[in-house]
Amino acid sequence: MNLRSRLSTLIAARVVLVTLLMGSAILIQISRPGAFPIDPFFALIGLTYALSVFYLATLKYAEHHPWLVDMQFGADALLVSAFIHVTGGITSNFSSLYLLPIIAASMIRYRRVAIQLAAFSAVMYLALVAVQYIDLDLPLARRFSPVVDLPTVRVAQYTVAINLGGFIAVALLAGSLADSLRSAGARLEDASDRIRDLRAFNGYVINSLMSGLFTTDDEGRILSFNRSASTIIGIPASKVI
């Protein structure tokens, strides 16, 4: 599967995931009104749809401009950070969403980009938690953050450590698997090319023989021959076992 096909699959998966998130948000809002600020949540979903349209429009340029692909993963990490912020930050149940763009990056751009994205996601998550626990004058951030009971600092530190460790571990594991798969694919393609060249060389050598060549089994039955051998032994191809 080439880069364009993989990116198309990624864009489709992103749209499906966002649609599921929107449905979940509607159900949560119906069952627990005011659980989180619904307006910025749906604004982020709309932004994701708009970005998906933009990604489709630039799809044909992705192979020659890899930074367009990296931009998608960076935007995904930013959107996930925003989702987590409006759904409670340190208390949000969506922190595992960071793993999805990391896994996608490892599959499409392999281990190096996956590790870079994991580090970027870790910085964003730390920033979210810092905004909640440190008295920073950020009116816009506090405006779209729900009012939640924050856990103790020790619990927050444990939660952050678990999440950051998960980001890096997934990036390393998925990236290593993707690199191994790419290497195996390259070796398989190289072996196929060699077999194709050997087959062509073998056919050229056999067809160049002036005296003819044929092969038999243990019982002396003719299995195959070239045209020169067919002329010498006088056996049509339809009679060969």
N, C-alpha and C positions, 0 to 999 in steps of 0.2 A: 504494500500500500504506500503510495507516494505521499509527500508532504501535504499536497492540496486535499487529498482524500481524508487524511487524518485530521486536518483542520476543519473540514466540513463536518466530520463526525463530532468533533469537539464543540463546534458551534451549536449543532443540533442537541447534543447532550446538555449544554448550558441552558438552552431555551426550555428544555423539558424540566430541568431542575428548578429553574426560576418559576415555572408555571406551578410546580408542586409546592414550592414555598409560598406562592401567592394563595393557593388553595388552603394551605395550612394556616396562614395568617388570617384568612377569612373565618375559618372554623374557630380559631383561638379567640378572635374578636367577638364572635357570636357567643361562645361559652364563657369567656372572661373579658368583658368589655373593659378597656383601659389597661390591659396587661402590658402594652407597649405602645409608643406613638405610632399610630397606624398610617398617618399621612406620609412621613418620611420613608416608612417601610415600603409603601406602594410606589413612592417616587423612585426609590432605588431599583425596584423591579422594573419600572418603566425605563429607567436608564439602562438597565441590562439588556432589555429588548432593543433599545436604540443602538447600543454598542454592537449587538449581534448583527444588526443590519449593516452597520459600518464594516464589521469584519467580513461579511459576505461580499461587500463591494470591493474590498481590498484583497480578496482571496487570491486573485491571479497574480498579484505582485509579491506574495509571501515568499515564494521560492528564491527570488532574487534579492529580497530585502528581509533578512531574518529578524531584524529589529521589530518588524510588524508583529511577528509571532510572540516575541518576548514582551511586547507591549500588551498583548492580550492577557498574558499571565500576570503581569504587574497590575493591570486593571482589575483582574479577578481578585487578587489579594486585597486591593483597596476596597472593592465592593463587599467582600466578605468582612473586612474590618468594619465597614459602615453598618452592615447587617448586625454584627455582634454588638456594636455600640448602641443601636436603637432597641436591641432586645435584652439589654441588661449588662453588657460588658463582661465583667468577671463572673457574673451569675448566669450568663447566656448559655443556652443549650446548643448553640450553633458554632461553638469554637472548632469543632471537628471539620467544619466546612473548609478550613484552610488546607486540609489534606487533599481535597479534590484537585485544585489547580497544581499542587505540588506533584501529584501522581501524573496528571496530564502533561506537565512539563517534562517529567522523566521519560514519558513515552514518546514525546514529539521532539524535544530538544535534548534529551538524555541527561546524564548525571550532573554535569557542571551547572546547567541552568536550573535544575531541580534544587540543588544545594543553595544557589543564589536566591531562588524564590523562597526557600524555607527560611533563610536568614532574613529576608525582607519581611516575611510574614511574622517572624519572631519579633522584629523591631516594632511592627505595627501593633501587635498584640500587647507588647510591653507598654507602648504609648497609651493604648486604651485603658489599661489598668492604672497607669500613672495618673491619668486625668481623673479617675474616680477616687484615688486615695490621696493625691496631692492637691492642695488648695491652689489650683491654677485659675487665672481669670480668663476663661474661655467660654464666653456666653453662648456662642453658637453650639459648641459641643454639649454644654449642660442643657441647652434648650431641647435638644432632641434625644436626650438620655432619660429613660424612665426612672422613676423614683423606686429604688430597691434597697433592701437591707443588705449592706455589704458584709461579707464574712470578715473574720478577724484577719489581721495582717499575715499571721502565720499560715492560716488556711489559704489566703490569696497567694502567698509565696509558693506553697505546695502545688496549688492549681496551675500557676504559671509555669513552674518547673516541669510538671507533667506534660503540659501542652507543648512547651518548647522542645522538650526531649522527643515528643512524638513527631513534631515537624522535622527535626533533623534525622531521626531514625527512618522515617518513611522516605525522606529524600535520598538517603544513602542506600536503603534497600531497593526501592523502586528504580533508582538511577543505576545501581549495579546490575539489576536484572535486565533493564533496558539496554545497557551497554553490552551485556553478554549476549542478548538476543541479536543485537546489531552485528556483533562480531561473528556469531554463528551464521547469520544470513550472508555476510560477506564471504565467509569461508565456503558456504554452500554454492554461492554464485561463482566463486573462483573455481571450485571443483567442477561445476557444470560446464564452465568455459573450457577447462582442460579436457574434459571428456569429449566435448564437441570437437575440439581441435584434433584430438587423437583419432576420433572416428573419421573425420574428414581426411586426415593424413593416411589412415589405414586404407580408406577407399581409394585414395589416389595411388598408393603403392600397388594395390591389387589390380586396379584397372590399367596400370602401366606395364604389367608383366606381359611379355610377348608370347611366352609358352603356355600361359593359362594357369589357373589355380582352382582346385576344388577341395572340399573337405568331406570326410566320411565319418560314420560312427564306428563303434567297435565291430559291427557285423559287416562292414564294408559298404554300407548303403550311402550313397551320395547325399549330402545334406545341403551343400551350396556350392556354387561355382560362378566364375565371372564369364564374360562373353567369349573370351579366347578359349577357355576350357570347354565351353558349350560347343564351340565349333570343332574342337579336337575330338571330343568323345561322342559327339553327335546325339546328345540327349536333350530334348526340349525341356524348358523350365517346368512345364506342367507335370513331368514325370519324376521330378526330384521330390524325395520324401522329406 
